[in-house]
Amino acid sequence: MNDESPKVQELKELWQGQKTEGVRMSVAEVQASAGKFQRRIQGRNAREYVASVVMVAFFGFEFWRAGDLLVRIGFALMIAGICFLAWQLHARASWSPLPGDVGLSSYVEYKRRELERQRDALNSVWRWYLGPLIPGMAMLLVAFFRANPGHLKHPSFIVVPEAIFFAAISFGIARLNSNAARKLQKEIDELDEGTR
């Protein structure tokens, strides 16, 4: 038997039936999440910078060893492309420092802005990361094809697989970055949902 009056029962049902806001993130949670993501981005960028230095050293050494002008131009273009992509990585995808003591909305806005920057950088890798390497690689392929010492009847048997390999690696990198950008968009959506 129900001892509640119809009015109390109606208020109880109204209260239980109302929509909830969902889980809200605290300032500490947003700070911790932003700090973790910042360390991940800094680690990725550090690896890219180290790889860039190694590649510049390798292509620089090959530049000085090469006797053919086209090969030297190809190596010089590769070095220029690597330097450009490292600069673009710093400009487009470095993480801004975390703000000091501010409220939740400021942290959420900050983290969202940084996630968007990373997403946009990942979505545009053909323009600033892969694209700058294409002229150097194309020049090297032409130079290698032309510089055949005569022991190969068909130098394209060597050059074409190299071109296919470079294209496959480039498309693979672009796909990985596109997948990472989608994950970042999902994080942005979750951040928006968690702070409503």
C-alpha positions in Angstrom: 0.0 0.0 0.0 1.3 3.5 -0.9 1.2 6.0 1.9 2.1 9.0 -0.3 -0.5 11.4 -1.5 -1.1 11.7 -5.2 0.6 15.1 -5.2 3.8 13.8 -3.6 3.7 10.8 -5.9 3.4 13.1 -8.9 6.4 15.3 -7.7 8.5 12.2 -7.1 7.8 10.8 -10.6 8.6 14.2 -12.1 11.8 14.4 -10.2 12.9 10.9 -11.1 11.9 11.4 -14.8 13.9 14.5 -15.4 17.0 14.4 -17.7 20.4 14.4 -16.0 23.3 16.6 -17.2 25.8 13.8 -17.5 29.2 13.6 -15.8 31.0 16.9 -15.6 34.7 17.1 -15.6 36.6 18.8 -12.8 39.4 21.3 -13.2 41.8 18.7 -11.9 40.6 16.1 -14.4 41.0 18.5 -17.3 44.5 19.6 -16.0 45.6 16.0 -15.7 44.2 15.1 -19.1 45.8 18.1 -20.8 49.2 17.4 -19.1 49.2 13.8 -20.2 48.4 14.8 -23.8 51.0 17.6 -23.7 53.7 15.0 -22.7 52.5 12.7 -25.5 52.8 15.5 -28.1 56.2 16.6 -26.7 57.5 13.0 -27.0 56.2 12.7 -30.6 57.8 16.0 -31.6 61.1 15.1 -29.9 61.2 11.8 -31.9 60.4 13.7 -35.1 63.2 16.2 -34.4 65.7 13.5 -33.7 64.7 11.7 -36.9 65.0 14.9 -38.8 68.6 15.5 -37.5 69.6 11.9 -38.4 68.1 12.2 -41.9 69.7 15.6 -42.6 73.1 14.1 -41.5 72.6 11.1 -43.7 71.6 13.2 -46.8 74.3 15.7 -46.0 76.9 12.9 -46.0 75.5 11.5 -49.3 75.4 15.0 -50.8 79.2 15.3 -50.3 79.9 11.8 -51.5 77.8 12.1 -54.7 79.6 13.1 -57.9 76.5 13.5 -60.1 74.9 17.0 -60.1 71.3 15.7 -60.2 71.9 13.4 -57.3 73.4 16.3 -55.3 70.4 18.5 -56.1 68.1 15.6 -55.0 69.9 15.3 -51.7 69.9 19.1 -51.2 66.1 19.1 -51.9 65.6 16.3 -49.4 67.6 18.3 -46.7 65.5 21.4 -47.5 62.3 19.4 -47.3 63.2 17.9 -43.9 64.2 21.2 -42.5 60.9 22.7 -43.7 58.8 19.9 -42.2 60.6 20.2 -38.9 59.9 23.9 -38.8 56.3 23.3 -39.7 56.0 20.6 -37.0 57.2 23.2 -34.5 54.9 25.9 -35.8 51.8 23.8 -36.3 52.0 21.0 -33.7 53.9 22.2 -30.7 52.0 22.3 -27.5 51.4 25.6 -25.8 52.1 25.8 -22.1 49.3 25.0 -19.7 47.7 28.1 -18.2 48.1 28.8 -14.5 45.3 28.7 -11.9 42.2 29.3 -14.0 38.7 27.9 -13.9 37.2 24.9 -15.6 35.9 26.7 -18.6 39.3 28.2 -19.3 41.0 24.8 -19.1 38.4 23.2 -21.3 38.7 26.0 -23.9 42.5 25.7 -23.8 42.5 21.9 -24.2 39.9 22.0 -26.9 42.0 24.6 -28.8 45.1 22.5 -28.5 43.3 19.3 -29.6 41.9 21.2 -32.6 45.5 22.4 -33.5 46.8 18.9 -33.4 43.9 17.5 -35.4 44.3 20.2 -38.1 48.1 19.5 -38.3 47.4 15.8 -38.7 44.8 16.4 -41.4 47.2 18.5 -43.4 50.3 16.3 -43.5 50.4 16.2 -47.3 51.0 20.0 -47.4 53.6 20.4 -44.7 55.1 17.0 -43.9 55.0 14.7 -46.9 54.7 17.3 -49.7 58.1 19.0 -49.1 59.9 15.6 -49.5 58.4 14.9 -53.0 60.6 17.2 -55.1 63.8 15.7 -53.5 62.6 12.2 -53.9 61.5 12.8 -57.5 64.9 14.3 -58.4 66.7 11.4 -56.8 64.6 8.9 -58.8 65.3 10.8 -62.0 69.0 11.0 -61.2 69.2 7.3 -60.3 67.4 6.4 -63.5 69.7 8.6 -65.6 72.9 7.6 -63.8 72.6 3.9 -64.7 76.1 2.7 -65.3 75.0 0.4 -68.1 74.9 -2.9 -66.2 71.1 -2.8 -66.1 69.2 -3.3 -69.3 66.1 -1.8 -67.7 66.9 0.7 -64.9 63.2 1.1 -64.4 63.2 -2.3 -62.7 65.0 -0.5 -59.9 63.5 3.0 -60.0 59.9 2.0 -60.3 59.9 -0.2 -57.2 61.6 2.6 -55.3 59.0 5.1 -56.4 56.2 2.7 -55.4 57.9 2.1 -52.0 58.1 5.9 -51.4 54.4 6.4 -52.5 53.3 3.5 -50.3 55.2 4.8 -47.2 53.7 8.3 -47.9 50.2 7.1 -48.2 50.7 4.9 -45.1 51.9 7.9 -43.1 48.9 10.0 -44.3 46.5 7.3 -43.3 48.0 6.9 -39.8 47.7 10.7 -39.4 44.2 10.7 -40.7 43.2 8.0 -38.2 44.9 9.9 -35.3 43.0 13.1 -36.4 39.7 11.2 -36.2 40.6 10.1 -32.6 41.4 13.7 -31.7 38.0 14.7 -33.0 36.4 12.1 -30.9 38.3 13.5 -27.9 37.0 17.0 -28.7 33.5 15.7 -29.0 33.8 13.9 -25.6 35.3 17.0 -24.0 32.4 19.1 -25.3 29.9 16.4 -24.0 31.6 16.2 -20.6 31.5 19.9 -20.0 27.9 20.6 -20.9 
